[in-house]
Amino acid sequence: MEEASGFRKELVSKLLHLHFRDCKTKVSGDALQLMAELLRIFVLEAAARGVCQAQAEDLDVVDVDQLEKVLPQLLLDF
């Protein structure tokens, strides 16, 4: 399932552990798989919304500007 998600479990684990207050906190394999899937969906949705925003602005390329415009609503939706 790691290949399908696009995010390796080691990366997801490292990202989570960077924000834990207790360094002894453990994350189960199922939780890592769930977080990897959530990250995959979040990135795909951000890309899709960025494309829609670029099209609305008659642009051929999605730039950081379009992602910045869709990010507030995207974060509220997640």
C-alpha positions in Angstrom: 0.0 0.0 0.0 3.0 2.3 0.5 3.5 2.5 -3.3 -0.1 3.5 -3.9 0.0 6.3 -1.3 3.1 7.9 -2.6 4.3 8.5 1.0 6.6 6.1 2.7 5.7 5.0 6.2 9.2 6.2 7.4 8.5 9.7 6.1 5.0 9.9 7.7 6.4 8.6 10.9 9.2 11.2 10.9 6.7 14.0 10.2 4.4 12.9 13.0 7.3 12.5 15.5 8.5 16.0 14.8 5.3 17.3 16.4 5.0 15.0 19.3 5.8 16.4 22.7 6.8 13.1 24.2 9.6 11.5 22.1 8.5 8.1 23.4 5.1 8.3 21.6 4.6 5.4 19.3 2.4 5.2 16.2 0.9 1.9 15.0 1.3 0.7 11.4 -2.4 1.2 10.8 -2.2 4.8 11.9 0.8 5.4 9.6 -1.1 3.9 6.7 -4.1 6.1 7.5 -2.0 9.2 7.7 -0.3 8.4 4.4 -3.6 8.0 2.7 -4.9 11.3 4.2 -1.7 13.1 3.0 -2.2 11.5 -0.5 -5.8 12.7 -0.7 -4.8 16.2 0.6 -2.1 16.6 -2.0 -4.3 15.4 -4.8 -7.1 17.7 -3.8 -4.7 20.7 -3.5 -3.4 19.9 -7.0 -6.9 19.7 -8.4 -8.0 22.9 -6.8 -4.9 24.6 -8.0 -5.7 23.5 -11.6 -9.2 24.9 -11.3 -7.9 28.2 -9.9 -5.4 28.5 -12.7 -8.1 27.8 -15.3 -10.3 30.4 -13.7 -7.4 32.9 -14.2 -6.8 31.7 -17.8 -3.4 30.3 -17.0 -1.7 27.3 -18.4 0.5 26.5 -15.4 -0.3 26.1 -11.7 2.0 28.3 -9.7 2.4 28.9 -5.9 0.0 31.8 -6.3 -2.9 29.6 -7.2 -2.1 27.1 -4.4 -2.0 30.0 -1.9 -5.5 31.1 -3.1 -7.1 27.7 -2.6 -5.2 26.8 0.6 -7.5 28.5 3.1 -10.6 26.7 1.9 -8.8 23.5 1.5 -7.6 23.6 5.1 -11.1 24.3 6.3 -12.4 21.4 4.3 -9.9 19.0 5.9 
